[in-house]
Amino acid sequence: MGLFGLSRKEKEIWASIVIQGIKSDMQIDDGLLKNATEIYINQHIRILEESARLVLESKNNSNYSAAIIP
């Protein structure tokens, strides 16, 4: 059992998702994997927040645009 209770194989699969260019035979340090996971999650949070902001802004702008476009 490793980080988050993952087996070695599961840890390798997760590492391939969160760490670019990692090879399957590389040793994976739990600290590195934890940091990469935090970065991965923070990037996805940022993307979701920006997407929600864009949707809200486009809804507000489309209501305004519809009112002024004949």
RAPEWO-V396463 format. One record per residue. N is the residue number from 0. RES is the residue in one small letter. SS is DSSP state (A for helix, B for strand, O for the rest). PSI is psi as a letter, one per 20 degrees, with the letter a starting at -180 (none if undefined). OMEGA is omega in radians with two decimals (none if undefined). Layout:
N,RES,SS,PSI,OMEGA
N,RES,SS,PSI,OMEGA
//
This chain:
0,m,O,p,-3.13
1,g,O,b,3.14
2,l,A,p,3.14
3,f,A,j,3.13
4,g,A,j,-3.12
5,l,O,q,3.01
6,s,O,r,3.13
7,r,A,g,-3.13
8,k,A,g,3.11
9,e,A,h,3.10
10,k,A,g,3.09
11,e,A,g,3.13
12,i,A,g,3.14
13,w,A,g,3.12
14,a,A,h,3.13
15,s,A,h,3.11
16,i,A,g,-3.00
17,v,A,i,-3.13
18,i,O,o,-3.14
19,q,O,p,3.02
20,g,O,j,3.14
21,i,O,q,3.13
22,k,O,q,-3.04
23,s,O,h,-3.11
24,d,O,j,-3.12
25,m,O,q,3.03
26,q,O,p,-3.09
27,i,O,o,3.10
28,d,O,p,-3.12
29,d,A,h,3.12
30,g,A,g,3.11
31,l,A,g,-3.13
32,l,A,h,3.11
33,k,A,g,3.13
34,n,A,g,3.13
35,a,A,h,3.11
36,t,A,g,3.12
37,e,A,g,3.11
38,i,A,g,-3.14
39,y,A,g,-3.13
40,i,A,g,-3.14
41,n,A,h,3.10
42,q,A,g,-3.13
43,h,A,h,3.05
44,i,A,g,3.14
45,r,A,g,3.14
46,i,A,g,3.13
47,l,A,g,3.13
48,e,A,g,3.13
49,e,A,h,3.11
50,s,A,g,3.12
51,a,A,g,3.12
52,r,A,g,3.13
53,l,A,g,3.12
54,v,A,g,3.13
55,l,A,g,3.13
56,e,A,h,-3.12
57,s,A,h,3.07
58,k,A,g,3.12
59,n,A,g,-3.13
60,n,A,h,-3.12
61,s,A,h,3.07
62,n,A,g,3.13
63,y,A,g,-3.13
64,s,A,g,-3.13
65,a,A,h,-3.12
66,a,A,h,-3.08
67,i,A,i,3.13
68,i,O,p,-3.10
69,p,O,none,none
//
